[in-house]
């Protein structure tokens, strides 16, 4: 399978879309099955959303629960427990040859994601590819 074919397969079969909004300085995921408190983005995830949103109050991410060959950002799980998982933003990975440029301020940063991720992705995957930001 060529790189383009792999990208198309993942886009057609494995991506999820999740939106976030900022209210009174706090970021929240828009996952209806959870309370506003459960959807609050904290511990670095809020800072990452500030970075991605470029000053906007809404941001929508298309994500995959695996390594996408051409992601805008790639997150790797580095710790997992009963309440969530910590991820690190990667600047490169051999299975993601088309990884977009990762600015120095994002490279290596850590963020925590609670178990709301299970509703969106089924679990805390080892990798989360952020395919597009809008």
N, C-alpha and C positions, 0 to 999 in steps of 0.2 A: 504494500500500500504506500503510495507516495505521500509526502508531507501534506499536499493539498487535499488528497482524498481522506487522510486521517482527520484533518481540520474539519472538512465537510461532515464526516461521520459524527464527530463529537458535537458539532453545532446542531445537527439534525436529531441526535438521540440522547445527549447527555447534559444539555445545558438547562439551567434554571435562571429565572429572573427574580431579583429581589430589590425592592425599593426601600429607601430610607428617607426620613424627614427630620428636620431640625426645628425644635420648638423650645423657646426660652433657654437657648444655649446648649441644649442636650439633643443628642441624636437618638432616633428610635427606628428600629426595623418595622416594616409594615407587614407583619405576619399575623393575620386575623385570629388564628387559633390561640394566641397568647395575649396576656394582659400588657398594658402599656409598660408597666414596671419590668416584666419579663423581656420586653422588646428593647429596653434601654441599652444603648451601646456604651460600654465603659472600658477602662483598663487598656487604652491604646487604640481600640477600635474606633472610638469617637475622634481621636486625633487623626487617624487614617482617613476617616470620612471627611473631616475638615480639609485635608490635603486633596482628596479626590474631587470634592464638590467645587473647588475653586470659588468659594464664597457664596455659592447657591445654598438654598434651604432644602433642596431635594436632590437626590442622586439615585440612579437606578443602575444596578450592576447585573451583567450577564455572567454567570459563573458555571464552572464545571467542577465535579468532585474528583478530578484526576488531573494529570499534567496535560494541558492543551499545548500543542506545539508552538503556537504564536500568541501567548497571553500578553495582556497589558501589564499584569502583575501576577506573581506566583507566590503563594503562601505555603509554607511547610509546617506541619504540626511538630512541635518539639516537646510538648508535655500534654498529658491528658489525664483527667480524673473524673469523679462522679458528677461534677457540676459544670465542667467545660473543658476547653483546651486552649493552650497558648500556641500561637503561630508566629513564625518569623517571615518577614518579607525577603525574598531572594532576588539577587541581581542577575543570577545566571543559573542555568541547570542544563546538563547535557541532553536531556529529553525535551527541552523547550528551546530549540535553536532560534526561534523567531521571537524570543522574549523581548518585549519593548524595553527601551532605555529606562532604567530605574534610577531616579535622581538620588544623589547622595543622602539627602535627608530622609528618604524612605528605606534605603538599603539596610537590611539587618534589623530594622525596627521590629519590635514585638507587639502583639496585640492578643487580647483574650476574647474568645467567643463562647457564650454560654450554650446550654443545651437546646436553645431555640433552633440552632443549626440542624438538629435532628429532624425537625419538621420540614425544613427546606431541602436538606441533602441526605437525610436518612441516618446520618451519623456524623461524627467529626472525622472526615477523611484525612488521609496522610497529607494530601495536597489539595489546595483550592486554587484553581486558575480563575483569575478575573479576566474575562475575555473582552468585555467592553464596559465603558463607563459613560453614562449619559445623564 
